[in-house]
Amino acid sequence: MPAPPCVACGACCFSSLPTYVRVTGDDHARLGDRAEALTSFVGNRCYMRMEDGHCGALAIDATGQFVCSVYALRPEVCRALERESPQCDAERAQKSERAVTTLLRQRTSPRSD
Protein backbone atom coordinates (compact mmCIF):
# COMPACT_ATOMS: atom_id res chain seq x y z
CA MET A 1 0.00 0.00 0.00
CA PRO A 2 1.56 3.33 -1.02
CA ALA A 3 2.00 6.02 1.59
CA PRO A 4 -0.61 8.79 1.53
CA PRO A 5 0.48 12.06 -0.13
CA CYS A 6 0.43 13.88 3.21
CA VAL A 7 3.53 12.06 4.50
CA ALA A 8 5.79 15.01 3.73
CA CYS A 9 3.83 17.16 6.20
CA GLY A 10 2.94 15.45 9.48
CA ALA A 11 1.69 18.73 10.99
CA CYS A 12 -1.50 17.16 12.34
CA CYS A 13 0.58 14.75 14.43
CA PHE A 14 2.22 17.51 16.49
CA SER A 15 1.06 18.80 19.86
CA SER A 16 2.44 19.29 23.34
CA LEU A 17 -0.86 18.21 24.90
CA PRO A 18 -0.88 14.67 26.35
CA THR A 19 -4.62 14.54 25.58
CA TYR A 20 -4.29 15.54 21.92
CA VAL A 21 -5.36 12.31 20.18
CA ARG A 22 -8.30 10.60 21.87
CA VAL A 23 -8.42 6.82 21.55
CA THR A 24 -11.83 5.15 21.80
CA GLY A 25 -12.37 1.55 22.85
CA ASP A 26 -12.71 0.55 19.18
CA ASP A 27 -9.48 2.41 18.36
CA HIS A 28 -7.66 0.66 21.22
CA ALA A 29 -8.88 -2.73 20.02
CA ARG A 30 -7.83 -1.93 16.44
CA LEU A 31 -4.30 -1.03 17.64
CA GLY A 32 -4.08 -4.56 19.07
CA ASP A 33 -0.62 -5.52 20.32
CA ARG A 34 0.69 -1.98 19.70
CA ALA A 35 -1.92 -0.32 21.94
CA GLU A 36 -0.05 -0.66 25.24
CA ALA A 37 3.13 0.93 23.87
CA LEU A 38 1.39 3.71 21.95
CA THR A 39 -1.35 4.81 24.33
CA SER A 40 -1.66 6.18 27.83
CA PHE A 41 -4.55 6.84 30.14
CA VAL A 42 -5.42 10.15 31.75
CA GLY A 43 -8.04 9.24 34.30
CA ASN A 44 -10.33 6.79 32.55
CA ARG A 45 -9.73 8.19 29.05
CA CYS A 46 -7.17 6.84 26.62
CA TYR A 47 -4.95 8.92 24.32
CA MET A 48 -2.11 8.30 21.90
CA ARG A 49 1.19 8.72 23.73
CA MET A 50 2.97 11.96 22.79
CA GLU A 51 6.77 11.91 22.44
CA ASP A 52 9.01 14.90 21.68
CA GLY A 53 5.98 17.04 20.83
CA HIS A 54 4.34 14.62 18.41
CA CYS A 55 2.27 11.44 18.38
CA GLY A 56 4.35 8.42 19.34
CA ALA A 57 3.16 6.61 16.21
CA LEU A 58 4.78 9.22 13.96
CA ALA A 59 8.06 8.11 12.43
CA ILE A 60 10.43 10.00 10.18
CA ASP A 61 11.93 7.73 7.55
CA ALA A 62 15.39 7.97 5.99
CA THR A 63 14.09 10.19 3.18
CA GLY A 64 12.64 12.73 5.62
CA GLN A 65 9.02 11.80 5.14
CA PHE A 66 6.62 11.66 8.07
CA VAL A 67 5.01 8.25 8.28
CA CYS A 68 2.33 7.04 10.64
CA SER A 69 3.58 3.69 11.86
CA VAL A 70 -0.02 2.60 12.49
CA TYR A 71 -1.69 4.27 9.49
CA ALA A 72 -4.03 1.36 8.76
CA LEU A 73 -4.88 1.10 12.48
CA ARG A 74 -4.96 4.83 13.35
CA PRO A 75 -7.63 6.24 15.69
CA GLU A 76 -10.93 7.47 14.30
CA VAL A 77 -10.07 11.12 15.02
CA CYS A 78 -7.08 10.77 12.68
CA ARG A 79 -9.21 9.07 10.03
CA ALA A 80 -11.73 11.92 10.22
CA LEU A 81 -9.19 14.63 9.32
CA GLU A 82 -9.50 14.88 5.55
CA ARG A 83 -6.40 15.76 3.57
CA GLU A 84 -6.54 19.32 2.13
CA SER A 85 -9.70 20.11 4.13
CA PRO A 86 -9.97 23.46 5.95
CA GLN A 87 -9.02 21.64 9.17
CA CYS A 88 -5.94 20.16 7.48
CA ASP A 89 -5.00 23.62 6.15
CA ALA A 90 -5.32 25.03 9.68
CA GLU A 91 -3.07 22.29 11.11
CA ARG A 92 -0.43 23.06 8.47
CA ALA A 93 -0.68 26.81 9.03
CA GLN A 94 -0.32 26.47 12.81
CA LYS A 95 2.19 23.62 13.08
CA SER A 96 4.27 23.17 9.94
CA GLU A 97 7.26 24.79 11.67
CA ARG A 98 7.18 22.08 14.37
CA ALA A 99 7.50 19.38 11.76
CA VAL A 100 10.41 21.15 10.05
CA THR A 101 12.16 21.72 13.38
CA THR A 102 11.80 18.05 14.31
CA LEU A 103 13.13 16.95 10.95
CA LEU A 104 16.14 19.28 11.19
CA ARG A 105 16.85 18.17 14.75
CA GLN A 106 16.81 14.52 13.65
CA ARG A 107 19.17 15.23 10.77
CA THR A 108 21.66 17.09 12.95
CA SER A 109 21.55 14.80 15.99
CA PRO A 110 24.48 12.43 16.35
CA ARG A 111 23.44 8.84 15.70
CA SER A 112 23.96 6.26 18.41
CA ASP A 113 24.21 3.26 16.06
Buried (B, 14 or more C-beta within 10 A) or exposed (E): EEEEEBBEBBBBBBBEEEBBBBBEEEBBEBBEEBBEEBBBEEEEEBBBBBEEBBBBBBBBEEEEBBBBEBBEBBBEBBEEEEEEEEEBEEBBEEBBEBBEEBBEEEEEEEEEE
